[in-house]
Amino acid sequence: MPYLQSDTIEAVSYDEQAHLLTIRFRTDGQAIIYEGVPQEVYDSLIFADSISEYFETHIAGIYRERDESLGGSDEWSSSLAASFSRSRAASSNRAR
């Protein structure tokens, strides 16, 4: 599972169809699902200069959230890998 360069956020996953952003935090491993998050917000988060700052400014307190205990399941890893693959492909296409 790829990790983010952030002191606060360990990893993220995004469900395009449901517009659900899952964020796993480094401090306690807690995973929170944010509902109704647009694709653009997710893309901006993972490519932000400061992931923690972007999260605090554009996600926390804005989108409805719920706790989710994913505890290292294969579903989390698969979703995360697919999510990063799509984002990297989209980034490559935008750079051309």
Phi, psi and omega in degrees: 000125177290144178250153179269154176276077182213142177285337186259316187255126181275313184202160177224157175217148182226132176257106184298318183293317184267353182056046179251127177251121177253129180238128175255127184266144182291322188302315184228003181074006180294139177249131178240136176259129177252127186264146174073026182275123179292153178307319182299324179292317177299312180301316180296323179298308186287342178253008182291147175298319176236102182298315181298316180294317179298316179302311182297324185276324191245352184232305183301128178079356180257314182260145177300138183231157174212146178289145179217120178267101182262339174040047174071027181289159177296328179300317178299311182298316180295315180296318180295314180298316180296320180298314179293323178299315180295318182294318179294320178296317180295320179296319178298317181294323180292328183286343182280000000 
